[in-house]
Amino acid sequence: MAKITLLPENRKTEDTMAYILGTMRVRKITQAQIADHLCITRKTFYDRIHNGTLTYTDLLQIFSVLDLPQEKIVEIMTLKG
């Protein structure tokens, strides 16, 4: 079977979503709490995070809830790793 590799932007999206979920776990912030800040349902948030379809606005709101340092936000938003 042939091997395939993810495109860099797909890998970065997966890394970003994994980072968000990991930070949520560490800080004990639930999906429902994030969804409330985004004014969406928990199910919608779950779908967006697992499909990688969060908007920049969503990400900025999530970063503010997670209280991420400015350097990490810039790293994520500029897609530099």
KEKE-3310 file (N, C-alpha, C; in steps of 0.2 Angstrom, whole numbers, plus 5000, padded with zeros to 4 digits):
npx = (5004:5003:5011:5005:5006:5002:4997:5006:4998:4986:4992:4996:4983:4978:4987:4985:4971:4973:4981:4972:4962:4970:4975:4962:4959:4969:4967:4955:4943:4927:4920:4907:4908:4916:4908:4898:4904:4906:4893:4886:4881:4886:4888:4889:4901:4910:4909:4915:4928:4933:4933:4941:4936:4935:4933:4943:4938:4932:4943:4950:4942:4942:4955:4955:4947:4955:4966:4978:4996:5002:5012:5010:4998:5001:5010:5001:4991:4998:5002:5015:5027)
npy = (4994:5011:5025:5040:5057:5071:5087:5101:5112:5105:5097:5106:5112:5101:5100:5112:5110:5099:5105:5115:5107:5099:5110:5114:5103:5102:5114:5112:5116:5115:5108:5113:5125:5133:5133:5140:5153:5155:5156:5145:5128:5114:5103:5108:5115:5104:5097:5107:5108:5095:5094:5104:5116:5129:5146:5161:5171:5163:5156:5166:5170:5158:5157:5168:5164:5153:5159:5161:5164:5179:5176:5163:5163:5171:5163:5152:5158:5163:5152:5147:5136)
npz = (5000:4996:5003:5010:5013:5023:5018:5022:5027:5031:5041:5050:5053:5060:5071:5077:5081:5090:5099:5105:5110:5119:5128:5133:5141:5150:5157:5162:5155:5147:5132:5131:5138:5130:5118:5123:5124:5110:5106:5100:5099:5109:5101:5088:5090:5093:5081:5072:5078:5076:5062:5058:5055:5061:5062:5059:5068:5077:5082:5088:5099:5106:5110:5118:5129:5133:5137:5131:5128:5120:5110:5107:5101:5090:5083:5080:5072:5061:5055:5057:5062)
capx = (5000:5007:5011:5003:5008:4997:4999:5008:4992:4982:4995:4995:4976:4977:4991:4981:4965:4975:4984:4967:4959:4975:4974:4956:4959:4974:4964:4948:4938:4923:4917:4901:4910:4919:4903:4894:4907:4905:4886:4884:4879:4892:4888:4892:4909:4913:4910:4920:4935:4936:4933:4945:4932:4934:4935:4948:4935:4931:4950:4952:4937:4944:4961:4954:4945:4960:4971:4985:5001:5002:5017:5007:4992:5004:5012:4996:4988:5002:5004:5022:5027)
capy = (5000:5017:5030:5047:5062:5076:5093:5105:5116:5100:5095:5112:5112:5095:5102:5117:5108:5095:5110:5118:5102:5098:5115:5114:5097:5105:5120:5110:5120:5110:5110:5117:5132:5136:5134:5146:5159:5156:5156:5139:5122:5110:5098:5112:5116:5097:5096:5112:5107:5089:5095:5109:5122:5135:5153:5165:5174:5157:5155:5172:5169:5152:5159:5172:5159:5148:5164:5159:5170:5182:5173:5157:5165:5174:5157:5148:5162:5165:5146:5145:5131)
capz = (5000:4995:5009:5008:5018:5024:5016:5028:5030:5034:5047:5055:5056:5065:5076:5081:5085:5095:5104:5108:5114:5125:5133:5136:5146:5156:5161:5164:5151:5143:5125:5132:5140:5124:5114:5125:5122:5103:5104:5096:5103:5110:5095:5083:5092:5092:5073:5069:5080:5073:5055:5057:5051:5065:5058:5063:5074:5082:5085:5093:5105:5110:5113:5124:5134:5135:5140:5128:5128:5113:5106:5104:5096:5083:5080:5077:5067:5055:5052:5057:5067)
cpx = (5004:5006:5009:5005:5003:5001:5001:5002:4987:4985:4995:4988:4975:4981:4987:4975:4967:4978:4978:4963:4963:4975:4968:4956:4963:4970:4957:4942:4934:4922:4911:4903:4912:4913:4898:4897:4906:4898:4884:4883:4886:4893:4892:4900:4912:4914:4915:4927:4938:4936:4938:4942:4931:4937:4940:4945:4934:4938:4951:4948:4940:4951:4960:4951:4950:4966:4978:4989:5000:5006:5014:5002:4995:5007:5007:4993:4992:5005:5011:5023:5034)
cpy = (5006:5021:5036:5051:5068:5082:5097:5109:5111:5098:5100:5113:5107:5097:5107:5115:5103:5100:5113:5113:5100:5103:5116:5108:5099:5110:5118:5114:5115:5113:5115:5124:5136:5137:5140:5153:5160:5157:5151:5133:5118:5105:5102:5113:5109:5096:5101:5110:5100:5089:5100:5115:5128:5141:5156:5169:5169:5156:5160:5172:5163:5154:5164:5168:5155:5153:5162:5165:5172:5179:5167:5158:5168:5168:5153:5152:5163:5158:5144:5141:5130)
cpz = (5000:5001:5006:5014:5018:5021:5022:5031:5034:5041:5052:5057:5061:5071:5080:5084:5091:5101:5108:5113:5120:5130:5136:5142:5152:5160:5163:5161:5146:5136:5126:5134:5134:5119:5116:5123:5114:5101:5099:5101:5104:5104:5089:5084:5091:5085:5070:5072:5077:5066:5053:5053:5056:5061:5062:5069:5079:5086:5090:5099:5109:5113:5119:5130:5137:5138:5138:5128:5120:5108:5103:5099:5089:5080:5076:5071:5060:5052:5052:5063:5070)
residu = (MET:ALA:LYS:ILE:THR:LEU:LEU:PRO:GLU:ASN:ARG:LYS:THR:GLU:ASP:THR:MET:ALA:TYR:ILE:LEU:GLY:THR:MET:ARG:VAL:ARG:LYS:ILE:THR:GLN:ALA:GLN:ILE:ALA:ASP:HIS:LEU:CYS:ILE:THR:ARG:LYS:THR:PHE:TYR:ASP:ARG:ILE:HIS:ASN:GLY:THR:LEU:THR:TYR:THR:ASP:LEU:LEU:GLN:ILE:PHE:SER:VAL:LEU:ASP:LEU:PRO:GLN:GLU:LYS:ILE:VAL:GLU:ILE:MET:THR:LEU:LYS:GLY)
# end
